[in-house]
Amino acid sequence: MDRTQPELTNLAAWTAYGRHHIERGTDIPDADRINWGFWPSGPGFEVLGDLSGKRVLDLGSGMGKYAAHLVREYGAIVDAVEASPTQHERAVARHGTMPGLQLIHADAVEYLKQAEPYDVIYSIHGFGYIDPHRLLPAVAGALKPDGRLFFSVLHTNTAGRGPFQSVTAHPEVLPLAGGEPLTVHMWVLGPTLWEDLLVEYGFLVDTIDVLDAPEDSNPVSCRLFRVRRRARPR
Ligand SMILES: C[S@@+](CC[C@H](N)C(=O)[O-])C[C@H]1O[C@@H](n2cnc3c(N)ncnc32)[C@H](O)[C@@H]1O
């Protein structure tokens, strides 16, 4: 299955996003924890368990700040795949010489189809931009039996809209500091729908964490899925 139209729109938006920040010289501080939601609260690195000796992939890694955090603070060996050429360029400029971190510029699905299987794949707000019917079989094929998958996604947006009950992408605003907001198309699905898709493609869901914004006035809510690949097909 080729990239769908919403995914091509997202690639264009994330390319424009990265270009804007390169031209603006935006400096992003290094991560000092993993924020599965958008806030420095809730579960962090410990979700991933012991990563020593494991093959680990960050999917939709952006500037690579979380992958670099795992390598720097915990000595993990991490591959990080990012589709946007400009976000990848920012990642290379920032972390390109870090031993233990491999920054890969590719569509995650195309990459996964030919990758050596991983023990752990995680994604912090990457899954919402990729058609689940294209993404999930590729992730299942690139995880070892019993391999673990962790991903966080939007449950409701800044307008409190969502989740949706069909596997369809909807327009969302991608704010751009110092520029006009960009439009992306995101799969913002209800947890039951995510779970049905995950089971369909060979996973078992262990836990779904609710990650609400810390302020009562902010309607944004995210979900963190902790999943494993079934060791044997049903
Ligand atoms: C919200 S950003 C998150 C970046 C990073 N995980 C973080 O939290 O800092 C989502 C990223 O997913 C990337 N992405 C979207 N579709 C992708 C695909 N098909 N393959 C690889 N990366 C993709 C985007 O380019 C963008 O950099």
The ligand as an SDF file (V2000), in Angstrom:
LIG
                    3D

 27 29  0  0  0  0  0  0  0  0999 V2000
    4.4930   15.2990   16.4360 C   0  0  0  0  0  0  0  0  0  0  0  0
    6.0240   14.9590   15.6430 S   0  0  0  0  0  0  0  0  0  0  0  0
    6.8250   14.0400   16.9470 C   0  0  0  0  0  0  0  0  0  0  0  0
    8.3160   14.0020   16.8360 C   0  0  0  0  0  0  0  0  0  0  0  0
    9.0120   13.2890   18.0050 C   0  0  0  0  0  0  0  0  0  0  0  0
    8.4920   11.9540   18.2060 N   0  0  0  0  0  0  0  0  0  0  0  0
    8.8890   14.1100   19.2680 C   0  0  0  0  0  0  0  0  0  0  0  0
    8.0150   13.7840   20.0830 O   0  0  0  0  0  0  0  0  0  0  0  0
    9.6540   15.0470   19.4250 O   0  0  0  0  0  0  0  0  0  0  0  0
    5.5920   13.6530   14.4960 C   0  0  0  0  0  0  0  0  0  0  0  0
    6.7110   13.2570   13.5590 C   0  0  0  0  0  0  0  0  0  0  0  0
    6.3350   12.0910   12.8250 O   0  0  0  0  0  0  0  0  0  0  0  0
    6.9120   12.2130   11.5380 C   0  0  0  0  0  0  0  0  0  0  0  0
    6.2330   11.3100   10.5980 N   0  0  0  0  0  0  0  0  0  0  0  0
    4.9820   11.4240   10.1070 C   0  0  0  0  0  0  0  0  0  0  0  0
    4.7300   10.4410    9.2200 N   0  0  0  0  0  0  0  0  0  0  0  0
    5.8570    9.6780    9.1530 C   0  0  0  0  0  0  0  0  0  0  0  0
    6.2090    8.5080    8.4260 C   0  0  0  0  0  0  0  0  0  0  0  0
    5.3750    7.9290    7.5560 N   0  0  0  0  0  0  0  0  0  0  0  0
    7.4320    7.9820    8.6270 N   0  0  0  0  0  0  0  0  0  0  0  0
    8.3110    8.5640    9.4920 C   0  0  0  0  0  0  0  0  0  0  0  0
    8.0300    9.6890   10.1860 N   0  0  0  0  0  0  0  0  0  0  0  0
    6.8150   10.2320   10.0380 C   0  0  0  0  0  0  0  0  0  0  0  0
    6.7120   13.6730   11.2000 C   0  0  0  0  0  0  0  0  0  0  0  0
    7.5160   14.0920   10.1150 O   0  0  0  0  0  0  0  0  0  0  0  0
    7.0370   14.3420   12.5340 C   0  0  0  0  0  0  0  0  0  0  0  0
    8.4020   14.7010   12.6190 O   0  0  0  0  0  0  0  0  0  0  0  0
  1  2  1  0
  2  3  1  0
  2 10  1  0
  3  4  1  0
  4  5  1  0
  5  6  1  0
  5  7  1  0
  7  8  2  0
  7  9  1  0
 10 11  1  0
 11 12  1  0
 11 26  1  0
 12 13  1  0
 13 14  1  0
 13 24  1  0
 14 15  1  0
 14 23  1  0
 15 16  2  0
 16 17  1  0
 17 18  1  0
 17 23  2  0
 18 19  1  0
 18 20  2  0
 20 21  1  0
 21 22  2  0
 22 23  1  0
 24 25  1  0
 24 26  1  0
 26 27  1  0
M  CHG  2   2   1   9  -1
M  END
$$$$
